Amino acid sequence: MSGARAAWAKHVGAAAGATNGRRHKYGARAVVRDGIAFDSTKEANRYRELVLLQRTGTIAKLEIHPMYAITVVRLSTVTAGARFTSEVLKTVGMYTADFRYVDASGAVVVEDVKSGPTKTTAYRLRKRLVEAIYGITITET
């Protein structure tokens, strides 16, 4: 890489907060807080808010980056009734949320920090699949 090109790559990477001269796809800046890597400052700021809420007892069991498997299953009828068995055939993907915690009412909350450009078609599909498979609602902040 020529000197001018290397300088430009370094400048562009530094402006976006990326490493190795690469920009983040949506211009977000990767941040490390409390030894945890976050994809954006917005996500890191939400983490700080949730940590404070946990300290005050408003929420409990805060988890960062919980993962959900997206699987294909086969349903088989056991009897003529509505009884089914399921067999996992293959895990076809993973969905990583930003946070999971228990709120004051005891409900489990799954949260994903999103901006307009990051709500891609692929994200929306994975979100709907995970909500259907696990019977949860993913809250976007």
Secondary structure, DSSP 8 states (H G I E B T S, - for coil): --HHHHHHHHHHHHHHT-STT---TTS---EEETTEEESSHHHHHHHHHHHHHHHTTSSEEEEES-EEEEEEEEEEESSSSS-EEEEEEEEEEEEE-SEEEE-TTS-EEEEE---GGG--HHHHHHHHHHHHHHT--EEE-
